[in-house]
Every structure is written in structure tokens, then in C-alpha cells.
Amino acid sequence: MTRIVYRIVPHDGGWAYKLGDSFSETFATHDDARAAAVAVSREQQVPDRTSWIEFEDTAGQWITERADGHDRPETTVED
């Protein structure tokens, strides 16, 4: 099973959650960024729903792919 770790980091004068080299939008507080990361983390764990996902790779290219609803990653949020 894939494990995804979101990290809360300072970003653009505020806070963001980061996955790999990609940052979320900037939030005013650490708690706001953490709450957003927890929400995203929970959404990724919802089973039995196949859907299309988009993400940015390390080269800055947006990728669209089909995600099997039975193959959800283990997720966590770290400060």
C-alpha cells in the first residue's frame, strides 16, 4: 500500500501543506494549513469510489489519471 505524508511548512509568508515538492495554497495560520491537510488526507482514504485525479509532477506538468476506488493510500499529516 502506498503511504502519503503531508507536511505542514512555512510558505509565502504563511503556512502550507506539502506533498513531495508540491505546495498547497498558502494559509494564514499553521492550524488552518493543518486542517486543510487533514481534510485532503481524509478524502484520499474514501473507499469504493473510482474517480479521475489531477496532480502536478516534479517537472511542473499536470497529470490526469484514473484512480481505482479500491486502491487507496495510507495517509498522514506531520508538522
Secondary structure, 3 states (H helix, E strand, C coil): CCEEEEEEEEECCEEEEEECCEECCCECCHHHHHHHHHHHHHHHCCCCCCEEEEEECCCCCEEEEEECCCCCCEEEEEC
